[in-house]
C-alpha cells in the first residue's frame, strides 16, 4: 500500500491525496482516514469498495473534494483532490485496505501553507525638522501560514542597502480556524533632517520557502523655512508632486493628493494626473546596454535622476528646492521640471 500527497497553498488550486494498492486481490474495502491529534485516533473520512462506490463520512470535506477510483487486475488506485484548501486540512492521512482477515496501511503527512498578504504601510505626513512631535510609522499584514515575520527597514538617501529597524510596539492576532495571523507594528520617528528622502520598507519574511512580499515609500522631513515667504495658501512639496504644503501663520501642514493625482501650483489644487510609472526593466534600468554619460529622470521621485556610468545607474540628487529638468540639470521653476511637463502631455 502506497500513499502520496501534494503541498499546496490555502485558497489556491487543489491538494491531492493518492492511494495505490498492489497485489492484494482479496481486498474488500479501502478506508481514507485522518489522525485526530486531540484524541489520538484515526477518523474515517470515506470508504470505497470493489464496485467503486464511495461513501463519505465527512460532509465538510466532501463539499470541497473530487474523487476517482481505478481498479485493474493487479492494482487499485484512489485519488482525492481537495479544492478551496484550508489550514485545518493539514495533517496525517492514512489509507487502509481491509480483507476481513488482514489489513494493509500507509500514512503520509499533508502540508498546507498560506501566502502572506502584501503589507499596508502608513508614513507620517507631518514631519517637520526641529519639531519635538513624535510621529508613527505603522505597518500591518497577514503574515501567512506558517506565520512569517513582519520586518521594517530603512535606506538613507546616501546608502545602497536597507537596514532593519526594531518596531517600538508590535501586536499579533492569530485566528487558528482560518489560519491567519495579523501583525501590526509601530515605529516612532521624529523630524530629523538626516531622514529626509529615506526609503522605508515593510516586508513579510517567511523562512519556510514562501516568497517575501513588501511595500516601500519615501519618508520626507520638511524645513520650517518652506513657508518663510508665505503666510497662507498652498505650495508644492519640494520632493514629490503627490504631496502639497499648507502654510499657516504659526505652522505648516503636509497633505497628500487623492490617488493618481498631483498638486498643481498654478491652481493650488490636485488636478494634474500623476506621472505614469512602469516597473519594466527599461524604466528601472535605463542605462543597460552599456550606456555611458546619459541622463534619465527617476521614475518616481521628481528631485532625483539617473546618470549612466558604464551601463549602471548612479542616482543623482537635485539641490534643495529644485526638480529635475533634463540633461543632468535641475530647475527652481516647477513648470520647467520633467515631472510637471510629463503630467501635461499624458
C-alpha positions in Angstrom: 0.0 0.0 0.0 1.4 3.4 -1.0 0.1 6.9 -0.3 1.2 10.2 -1.8 0.2 13.8 -1.0 0.9 17.2 -2.6 1.7 20.5 -0.9 -0.5 23.5 -1.8 -1.5 26.9 -0.5 -4.8 27.7 1.0 -7.3 29.0 -1.5 -5.1 28.0 -4.4 -5.8 25.1 -6.7 -6.3 21.6 -5.2 -4.2 19.4 -3.0 -4.2 15.8 -3.9 -4.0 12.5 -1.9 -3.3 9.3 -3.9 -3.5 5.7 -2.6 -2.3 2.7 -4.5 -2.8 -1.0 -3.6 -0.8 -3.6 -5.4 -1.2 -7.4 -5.4 -3.8 -7.7 -2.7 -6.6 -9.4 -4.6 -8.7 -10.3 -1.6 -9.3 -6.7 -0.5 -12.9 -5.7 0.2 -12.9 -2.1 1.4 -10.4 0.7 1.4 -10.6 3.5 4.0 -9.2 7.0 3.8 -8.6 8.3 7.3 -7.0 11.3 9.1 -5.5 11.3 12.5 -7.2 13.5 15.1 -4.4 14.7 17.3 -6.7 15.7 20.2 -7.9 12.1 20.8 -5.0 10.4 19.0 -7.1 8.1 16.7 -7.8 8.0 13.0 -11.1 9.3 11.9 -12.7 7.8 8.8 -13.2 10.3 6.0 -14.6 7.9 3.4 -14.6 4.3 2.2 -15.0 2.6 -1.2 -15.5 -1.0 -2.3 -14.8 -3.2 -5.3 -17.9 -1.7 -7.1 -16.2 1.8 -6.9 -18.9 3.0 -4.5 -17.6 5.9 -2.4 -19.3 6.5 1.0 -18.4 9.8 2.7 -18.3 10.3 6.5 -17.0 13.9 6.4 -19.6 16.1 4.7 -17.5 19.3 5.1 -14.6 17.7 3.2 -16.9 16.1 0.7 -18.3 19.5 -0.3 -14.8 20.6 -1.4 -13.5 17.4 -3.0 -13.4 15.2 -6.1 -12.6 11.5 -6.2 -11.5 9.0 -8.7 -11.3 5.2 -8.3 -9.4 3.0 -10.8 -9.4 -0.8 -10.4 -7.4 -3.2 -12.6 -6.4 -6.8 -12.3 -3.2 -6.1 -10.4 -3.7 -2.8 -8.6 -6.2 -0.3 -7.2 -5.6 3.5 -7.4 -7.7 6.0 -5.5 -7.3 9.8 -5.9 -8.8 12.6 -3.9 -8.5 16.3 -4.9 -9.3 18.9 -2.2 -10.0 22.4 -3.6 -10.6 25.5 -1.5 -7.8 24.2 0.7 -8.0 25.2 4.4 -5.3 25.1 7.1 -7.5 22.6 9.0 -6.8 20.1 6.1 -3.2 19.9 7.3 -2.5 16.6 9.0 -1.6 12.9 8.8 -3.7 10.9 6.3 -3.8 7.1 6.1 -5.1 4.6 3.5 -6.1 1.2 4.8 -7.1 -1.8 2.7 -9.1 -4.5 4.6 -10.0 -8.0 3.6 -11.6 -9.1 6.8 -8.6 -11.2 7.8 -5.8 -8.8 7.4 -5.2 -5.1 6.8 -2.6 -3.1 4.8 -2.0 0.6 5.7 0.2 3.5 4.7 0.4 7.1 6.1 1.6 10.4 4.6 1.5 14.0 6.0 -0.3 16.7 4.0 1.4 20.1 4.4 -0.6 23.2 3.9 0.6 26.8 3.6 -1.0 30.2 3.2 0.8 33.0 1.3 1.2 36.3 3.2 -0.7 39.4 2.0 1.1 42.5 0.8 1.7 44.8 3.8 -0.1 48.1 4.3 2.2 50.9 5.4 1.4 54.4 6.5 4.1 57.1 6.8 3.5 60.4 8.7 2.8 63.4 6.6 3.6 66.0 9.3 7.4 65.5 9.9 9.0 68.9 10.2 12.6 69.5 11.0 13.2 70.6 14.6 9.7 69.6 15.7 9.5 67.7 19.0 6.3 66.0 18.0 6.6 62.2 17.7 5.1 60.5 14.7 4.4 56.9 14.0 5.3 54.7 11.0 2.7 51.9 11.0 2.8 48.7 9.1 0.4 45.7 9.2 -0.1 42.5 7.3 -1.5 39.0 7.3 1.8 37.1 7.6 0.6 33.8 6.2 1.0 30.2 7.4 3.3 29.1 8.8 3.5 32.7 10.2 6.2 34.9 8.7 7.9 37.9 10.3 6.9 41.5 9.8 10.2 43.5 9.2 10.7 47.2 8.9 13.8 48.6 7.3 15.2 51.9 6.1 17.6 53.1 3.5 19.0 56.6 3.9 19.5 58.7 0.7 23.2 58.1 0.6 23.0 54.3 1.3 22.7 51.4 -1.1 21.4 48.8 1.3 18.4 48.5 3.7 18.9 48.2 7.4 16.4 46.5 9.7 14.6 48.6 12.3 13.1 47.3 15.6 9.5 48.1 16.0 8.7 50.1 19.2 5.4 48.4 19.5 4.2 45.1 18.0 0.8 43.4 18.2 -0.2 39.9 16.9 -3.6 38.4 16.5 -4.0 34.7 15.4 -7.2 33.1 14.2 -6.3 29.4 14.2 -9.5 28.2 12.5 -8.9 30.5 9.5 -5.2 30.0 9.7 -4.4 33.8 9.7 -2.0 35.8 11.8 -2.3 39.6 11.5 0.7 41.6 12.8 0.8 45.3 13.3 4.0 47.2 14.1 4.6 50.8 15.1 7.9 52.7 14.9 8.2 56.2 16.4 10.1 58.8 14.4 10.9 62.5 14.9 11.7 65.2 12.4 15.5 64.7 11.9 16.8 66.4 8.8 19.0 63.4 8.0 15.9 61.3 7.5 14.6 63.4 4.6 14.3 61.2 1.5 14.8 57.9 3.4 13.2 54.9 1.8 11.1 52.9 4.3 10.3 49.2 3.5 7.8 47.0 5.3 8.2 43.3 4.5 6.8 39.9 5.4 9.7 37.4 5.5 9.0 33.7 5.7 11.6 31.1 6.5 9.6 28.1 5.0 10.3 28.8 1.4 7.3 31.1 0.8 8.4 34.2 -1.2 8.6 37.5 0.7 6.2 40.4 0.0 7.0 44.0 0.7 5.9 47.6 0.1 8.1 50.8 0.3 7.6 54.5 0.4 9.7 57.6 0.9 9.8 59.5 4.2 10.0 63.3 3.9 11.1 65.8 6.5 10.4 69.4 5.7 12.1 72.5 6.9 10.1 75.1 8.8 11.5 77.7 6.3 9.5 76.2 3.4 6.8 78.8 4.2 9.0 81.6 5.2 7.7 83.9 2.4 4.1 82.7 2.7 1.6 83.4 5.4 -1.1 81.4 3.9 -2.1 79.3 0.9 -0.6 76.1 -0.6 2.7 75.3 -2.2 4.1 72.2 -3.9 6.1 69.6 -1.9 9.7 70.0 -2.8 10.3 66.3 -3.4 7.1 64.7 -4.6 4.3 66.1 -6.7 1.7 63.8 -4.9 2.1 66.0 -1.8 1.5 69.6 -1.1 2.1 72.0 1.8 -0.4 74.3 3.5 1.3 77.4 5.0 -0.3 78.6 8.2 0.6 81.5 10.4 2.4 79.5 13.1 2.9 76.1 11.5 3.0 74.1 8.2 0.9 71.1 7.3 1.6 68.4 4.7 -1.2 66.7 2.8 -1.4 64.1 0.0 -3.5 64.3 -3.1 -6.0 61.6 -4.0 -4.6 58.5 -5.6 -3.4 59.2 -9.2 -3.3 63.0 -8.8 -0.5 65.6 -8.4 -0.6 69.1 -7.0 -0.9 71.9 -9.5 0.9 75.0 -8.3 -0.9 77.2 -10.8 -4.4 76.3 -9.5 -3.3 75.2 -6.0 -5.4 72.1 -6.4 -4.7 68.4 -7.1 -5.9 68.4 -10.7 -2.9 67.0 -12.5 -2.5 63.4 -13.4 0.3 61.6 -11.6 3.1 60.7 -14.0 2.7 57.1 -15.1 5.4 54.8 -13.9 6.2 51.2 -15.0 8.3 48.5 -13.5 9.7 47.3 -16.7 13.4 46.6 -17.0 13.8 49.6 -19.3 12.3 52.1 -16.8 14.1 50.7 -13.8 17.4 50.1 -15.6 17.6 52.7 -18.4 21.4 52.5 -18.5 21.5 48.9 -19.7 23.3 48.2 -23.0 26.4 49.9 -21.6 25.1 53.4 -21.8 27.6 56.0 -20.6 27.2 59.7 -19.9 23.5 59.8 -20.5 20.9 61.1 -18.1 17.4 59.8 -17.3 14.7 61.0 -14.9 13.9 59.0 -11.9 10.7 57.0 -12.4 9.1 58.2 -9.2 11.0 61.0 -7.4 10.9 64.4 -9.1 14.1 65.7 -7.4 16.3 62.8 -8.5 17.7 61.4 -11.8 20.0 58.7 -13.2 23.5 59.3 -14.5 24.7 56.4 -16.6 28.2 55.2 -15.9 29.4 52.1 -17.9 25.9 50.7 -18.1 25.0 51.3 -14.4 22.5 53.8 -12.9 24.0 56.2 -10.5 21.3 58.2 -8.6 21.9 61.9 -8.6 20.1 64.4 -6.3 19.0 67.9 -7.3 19.9 70.6 -4.8 17.3 71.5 -2.2 14.3 73.2 -3.6 14.9 72.2 -7.3 13.4 69.5 -9.5 14.9 67.5 -12.4 14.7 69.3 -15.7 16.8 67.5 -18.4 20.3 66.6 -19.5 21.5 66.3 -15.9 20.2 69.8 -15.0 17.7 70.8 -12.3 15.5 73.8 -12.1 13.8 76.0 -9.5 10.9 76.5 -11.9 8.3 73.8 -11.3 6.7 74.4 -14.7 10.0 73.5 -16.4 10.5 70.3 -14.5 10.2 66.9 -16.1 7.5 65.7 -13.7 5.3 68.8 -14.4 5.7 68.5 -18.2 5.0 64.8 -18.2 1.7 65.3 -16.5 0.8 67.9 -19.1 1.5 65.5 -22.1 -0.2 62.4 -20.7 
